[in-house]
Amino acid sequence: MPLPLLWLGAGLAAAYATSQWVREQQKADGHIRHFPGEHAEQVKPVDGALVCCGIYGLFQHTGIWLGGNIIELKGNGLVRGISPERFLHNRSGERIYIACHSNHRPLVDPKAAARALARVYSYSEYDVLNNNCHRFVYEMITGEVKPITRFGELNAAVSRYFSACIHWQPMTACDNSSRLNSASISS
């Protein structure tokens, strides 16, 4: 019985070491300056902003901020608008982070919010490798379909698109009065 536990421990240690190496490589490549959780200055979200939260310390989930909600591609393929609290629910992350320029202003393409709103309540054949939240978010930001699987690939593609090094900043607390209601999401 102890041998499988050793293998599991070794596998987790290897995954952690690899993730740390990948993080340092992204910084060296100039795609990222601050990963989520590395900087404390809070930023107010704006419509069309790229947001993320952690999933059990190894993965990230991404979406597009719109009117106090987050438009996301759920694991069943549904594109939906959810509250920030729901975005964090059943995930290990306690904070939402916003992709920003070095001046801590969110990286936003003016058409991203409209693209995301137009996709709400639609379905997409979800696949963790070939059609996941990162690919969805990149498409909403750029209007381009690109094969993106990992958070690191998304960071590199977004960095190139905006010609900017990404600073993941923690989001300020939300004002619930600014939330979209279901009628405005579906219009």
Buried (B, 14 or more C-beta within 10 A) or exposed (E): EEEEEEEEEEEEEEEEEEBEEEBEEBBEEEBBBBBBBBBEEBBBBEBBBBBBBBBEEEBBBBBBBBBBBBBBBBEEEBBBBBBBEEBBEEBEBEBBBBBBBEEBBBBBBEBBBBBBBEBBEEEBEBEEEEBBBBBBBBBBBBEEEEEBBBBBBBBBBBBEBBEBBBBBBBBEEBEEEEBBEEEEBEE
